[in-house]
Amino acid sequence: MTVLIDPPNWPGPRGLMWSHLVSDVSLDELHTFALRLGAPARAFDRDHYDVPETAHALAVELGAEAVSSRELLRRLMAAGLRRRKPHLTPR
């Protein structure tokens, strides 16, 4: 299992800083880990879960590997699991 989490560097709801939780193996692995973490389904966004700073330590305790945001993105892309937002072209 290789689930990765970056530092809580992203401002978000409720005045908290947020991390991204990804798998560099499969989305099934990511969803299974997120259930163990207690992340709600609404926290999933295309290829990652948004995780509040209050859950970062627990994610690491459960086995997520703490990496930089750059390393997280590099490994997500290398695994072929990156799903970008579709770009809308003006008509």
Sequence and secondary structure as in RCSB ss.txt:
>XXXX:A:sequence
MTVLIDPPNWPGPRGLMWSHLVSDVSLDELHTFALRLGAPARAFDRDHYDVPETAHALAVELGAEAVSSRELLRR
LMAAGLRRRKPHLTPR
>XXXX:A:secstr
  EEE  S EE GGG EEEEEEESS HHHHHHHHHHHT  GGGEETTEEEEEHHHHHHHHHTT EE  HHHHHHH
HHHTT           
